[in-house]
């Protein structure tokens, strides 16, 4: 439990550092726009209507294209770098065997290629599912004469696409757990994940639903609190409180992910060993 707690904190710290790296260029562009010359500062960007926000975006348009290109490259590098703390979280969640920190980091680093392969496959599958869902929604809207009926029927392919994307995400996690639990490569992990998905879909869904619902409750509660605090009103303390709440959400989500990883590892271990838990 202590190792997993430290892994959660380590992943949280790495995500915080990555957010600073990604947000730095955007903050610099906003500061260069001159919005800070006003007495209210960048609080004006959050005023209702977003007039100054649009104006700052228009004035900074020449910088946005190179900034976006550079940010995409940085995002790709940061995503790969974040796979190391994510792999460490997987290792500490799936295995309770005592080990030295160096051994844990070494094992996590060795798992990175397989975990990245599964992450990439799942991401491509989710993008494809969402594109097909959007295409189907557009077809329904254009085929039906009634706009209201078209909008209602458009929800069907969108809902199906969302369910497929969700299933692919769960499959990715169980396959990753199988790799951590001893599957020799990503292909074997994917096979174990598919076995768990088809033999015990109800168990898999219930194990995933607990942390997911808890995360949804936390995000909703903090979103409501942030709306009440309203950083658009005077007071720098409001910004500090909102920033702290956002970081609490990130930390809570990391903790919930660790809980789901532990449950997924149990199912994957049962699948690899032919146990009965995966069939319940």
Secondary structure, DSSP 8 states (H G I E B T S, - for coil): -HHHHHHHHHHHHHHHHHHHHHHHHHHHHHHHTTGGGSTTGGGGGGSTT-HHHHHHHHHTHHHHHHHHHHHHHHHHHHHHHHHHHHHHHHHHHH--S---HHHHHHHHHHHHHHHHHHHHHHHHHHHHHHHHHHHHHHHHHHH-S-HHHHHHHHHHHHHHHHHHHHHHHHHHHHHHHHHHTT-SSHHHHHHHHHHHHHH-HHHHHHHHHHHHHHHHHHHHHHHHHHHHH-TTSS-HHHHHHHHHHHHHHHHHHHHHHHHHHHHHHHHHHHHHHT-SGGG-
